[in-house]
Amino acid sequence: MSKKTKPQKKEMKLPVKVATAKALKQLDYKLEEIADMLGISYKTAWRYTNKETPETWEKFVQDVVIL
């Protein structure tokens, strides 16, 4: 019998997490909700939402908020 394995969880790259956290914050999600969605701590969610983002990711944040 073959042993069933769980599919590997793909991790988001740091710039993607930061940009996603910022976009969610601009959409009025609470830090607790952002942390839960991204699988990070409250403190990390706070750091991500207050972190500088590269210009390339800033456009992503703006595009998501406009949708």
C-alpha atoms as an extended CHARMM CRD file, in Angstrom:
* protein
*
        67  EXT
         1         1  MET       CA              0.0000000000        0.0000000000        0.0000000000  PROA      1               0.0000000000
         2         2  SER       CA              1.2240000000        3.4740000000       -0.7690000000  PROA      2               0.0000000000
         3         3  LYS       CA              1.2710000000        6.0490000000        1.9550000000  PROA      3               0.0000000000
         4         4  LYS       CA             -0.8410000000        9.1510000000        1.3060000000  PROA      4               0.0000000000
         5         5  THR       CA              1.0650000000       12.3750000000        1.6170000000  PROA      5               0.0000000000
         6         6  LYS       CA             -0.2250000000       15.8850000000        2.0020000000  PROA      6               0.0000000000
         7         7  PRO       CA              0.4450000000       18.2270000000       -0.9100000000  PROA      7               0.0000000000
         8         8  GLN       CA              3.3050000000       20.6250000000       -0.2760000000  PROA      8               0.0000000000
         9         9  LYS       CA              2.1480000000       24.0570000000        0.8080000000  PROA      9               0.0000000000
        10        10  LYS       CA              3.6500000000       26.7060000000       -1.4420000000  PROA      10              0.0000000000
        11        11  GLU       CA              5.0700000000       29.6640000000        0.4080000000  PROA      11              0.0000000000
        12        12  MET       CA              4.6430000000       33.1810000000       -0.9100000000  PROA      12              0.0000000000
        13        13  LYS       CA              7.8120000000       35.1660000000       -1.4420000000  PROA      13              0.0000000000
        14        14  LEU       CA              8.3580000000       38.0060000000        1.0400000000  PROA      14              0.0000000000
        15        15  PRO       CA              7.6050000000       40.8650000000       -1.4050000000  PROA      15              0.0000000000
        16        16  VAL       CA              4.3160000000       39.1810000000       -2.3110000000  PROA      16              0.0000000000
        17        17  LYS       CA              3.3370000000       38.8090000000        1.3570000000  PROA      17              0.0000000000
        18        18  VAL       CA              4.2140000000       42.4340000000        2.0910000000  PROA      18              0.0000000000
        19        19  ALA       CA              2.2780000000       43.7330000000       -0.9180000000  PROA      19              0.0000000000
        20        20  THR       CA             -0.7020000000       41.5030000000       -0.1160000000  PROA      20              0.0000000000
        21        21  ALA       CA             -0.7160000000       42.6410000000        3.5230000000  PROA      21              0.0000000000
        22        22  LYS       CA             -0.6160000000       46.2920000000        2.4250000000  PROA      22              0.0000000000
        23        23  ALA       CA             -3.4340000000       45.7700000000       -0.0820000000  PROA      23              0.0000000000
        24        24  LEU       CA             -5.6070000000       44.0460000000        2.5270000000  PROA      24              0.0000000000
        25        25  LYS       CA             -4.9240000000       46.8480000000        5.0280000000  PROA      25              0.0000000000
        26        26  GLN       CA             -5.9830000000       49.4420000000        2.4400000000  PROA      26              0.0000000000
        27        27  LEU       CA             -9.1600000000       47.4150000000        1.9390000000  PROA      27              0.0000000000
        28        28  ASP       CA             -9.8480000000       47.9170000000        5.6810000000  PROA      28              0.0000000000
        29        29  TYR       CA             -9.0200000000       44.4100000000        6.8740000000  PROA      29              0.0000000000
        30        30  LYS       CA             -7.8850000000       44.2650000000       10.4940000000  PROA      30              0.0000000000
        31        31  LEU       CA             -4.3580000000       43.1310000000       11.3180000000  PROA      31              0.0000000000
        32        32  GLU       CA             -5.7360000000       39.9910000000       12.9920000000  PROA      32              0.0000000000
        33        33  GLU       CA             -7.5480000000       39.0690000000        9.7610000000  PROA      33              0.0000000000
        34        34  ILE       CA             -4.4740000000       39.7810000000        7.6220000000  PROA      34              0.0000000000
        35        35  ALA       CA             -2.2930000000       37.6630000000        9.9040000000  PROA      35              0.0000000000
        36        36  ASP       CA             -4.7710000000       34.7860000000        9.7260000000  PROA      36              0.0000000000
        37        37  MET       CA             -5.1050000000       34.9650000000        5.9330000000  PROA      37              0.0000000000
        38        38  LEU       CA             -1.3530000000       35.0130000000        5.3640000000  PROA      38              0.0000000000
        39        39  GLY       CA             -0.5030000000       32.5160000000        8.1010000000  PROA      39              0.0000000000
        40        40  ILE       CA              1.7020000000       34.9710000000        9.9750000000  PROA      40              0.0000000000
        41        41  SER       CA              1.7050000000       36.4840000000       13.4530000000  PROA      41              0.0000000000
        42        42  TYR       CA             -0.0530000000       39.7350000000       14.3350000000  PROA      42              0.0000000000
        43        43  LYS       CA              3.3430000000       41.3970000000       14.8740000000  PROA      43              0.0000000000
        44        44  THR       CA              4.5660000000       40.2900000000       11.4430000000  PROA      44              0.0000000000
        45        45  ALA       CA              1.3340000000       41.5400000000        9.8340000000  PROA      45              0.0000000000
        46        46  TRP       CA              1.9460000000       44.9210000000       11.4820000000  PROA      46              0.0000000000
        47        47  ARG       CA              5.5390000000       45.0030000000       10.2350000000  PROA      47              0.0000000000
        48        48  TYR       CA              4.4830000000       44.0630000000        6.6950000000  PROA      48              0.0000000000
        49        49  THR       CA              1.7990000000       46.7720000000        6.5430000000  PROA      49              0.0000000000
        50        50  ASN       CA              4.3110000000       49.3760000000        7.7030000000  PROA      50              0.0000000000
        51        51  LYS       CA              7.2490000000       48.2020000000        5.5910000000  PROA      51              0.0000000000
        52        52  GLU       CA              8.5380000000       50.0930000000        2.5620000000  PROA      52              0.0000000000
        53        53  THR       CA              7.6980000000       48.3330000000       -0.6830000000  PROA      53              0.0000000000
        54        54  PRO       CA              9.5910000000       48.4510000000       -3.9500000000  PROA      54              0.0000000000
        55        55  GLU       CA              7.9190000000       50.4510000000       -6.7240000000  PROA      55              0.0000000000
        56        56  THR       CA              7.1690000000       47.2990000000       -8.6790000000  PROA      56              0.0000000000
        57        57  TRP       CA              5.0630000000       45.9120000000       -5.8360000000  PROA      57              0.0000000000
        58        58  GLU       CA              3.4550000000       49.2600000000       -5.0110000000  PROA      58              0.0000000000
        59        59  LYS       CA              1.6600000000       49.1130000000       -8.3760000000  PROA      59              0.0000000000
        60        60  PHE       CA              0.3570000000       45.6630000000       -7.4380000000  PROA      60              0.0000000000
        61        61  VAL       CA             -1.0730000000       47.0590000000       -4.1960000000  PROA      61              0.0000000000
        62        62  GLN       CA             -2.7780000000       49.9130000000       -6.0490000000  PROA      62              0.0000000000
        63        63  ASP       CA             -4.2080000000       47.5560000000       -8.6860000000  PROA      63              0.0000000000
        64        64  VAL       CA             -5.6840000000       45.2530000000       -6.0380000000  PROA      64              0.0000000000
        65        65  VAL       CA             -7.2490000000       48.1160000000       -4.0910000000  PROA      65              0.0000000000
        66        66  ILE       CA             -8.8000000000       49.5890000000       -7.2570000000  PROA      66              0.0000000000
        67        67  LEU       CA            -10.4940000000       46.2740000000       -8.1300000000  PROA      67              0.0000000000
